[in-house]
Amino acid sequence: MARLPRLNPVGIPQHVIQRGNNRQACFLSEQDLIAYAGWLKEYSKEFGVQVHAWVFMTNHVHLLVTPQRENAVSRMMQAIGRIYVRYFNREYRRSGTLWEGRYKSCLVQSKEYLLQCYRYIELNPVRANMVEDPADYYWSSYSCNGLGKQSSVVTPHAEYLALGRDTEQRCERYRSLFRSQLDGELIDEIRKSVNKGLALGSKQFKQALEDRWQRRVTEAPQGRPKLPVSTLLKVEE
């Protein structure tokens, strides 16, 4: 059965993960990271995708993005994936696949959930015990969002801009979000949403998406449907 096209509504943020096949490393040197970052910059501009947060880990990439055009995220990820595989195979004299199938993604409700996704993404190196402070990890957007470093890749989302009246105040308030750990249930919800292609947000947000696009963005009921009580009584009779 053919796979359904991804739900890519313009203007709604998406959390994207691209993993190495069988979780194998997809970045073996600093030059690899530089190359991927360069293509992220190039193709996000070409296809109309705003990048709000990102982190490059050894065997996967996290992005928080908002498409400005139809199918922009899919087109960007396909372009980056193809050119990077060609580069990687040529660089390391290998052949075959590099990525774990299609990238994974989920739609994210801006209010309440977007800044939580910012934190989830930029805290990846901390959870992986690579650093103690996200500021100590070079290959993420924390230096832009938390320290005010200028970047031609990152476009601040409206929810981020609402943190303060200027860069200094926004960065200070953004850093304050990192003084407490992410709730474990929220981490599980973010992981489940992106890995299963669900939506991350309130019940109202999810229902609105399903009503408008006629696509499921919540988990399907598990197991066989339960019979109504009246039916059970008839069976027992």
Secondary structure, DSSP 8 states (H G I E B T S, - for coil): ---------TT--EEEEEEBGGG--S--SHHHHHHHHHHHHHHHHHHTEEEEEEEE-SSEEEEEEEESSTTHHHHHHHHHHHHHHHHHHHHTT--S--B-SS-EEEEE-HHHHHHHHHHHHHTHHHHTTS-SSGGG-SSBTHHHHTT----SSB---HHHHTT-SSHHHHHHHHHHGGGS---HHHHHHHHHHHHHT-EES-HHHHHHHHHHH----S----SS----HHHHHHHH-
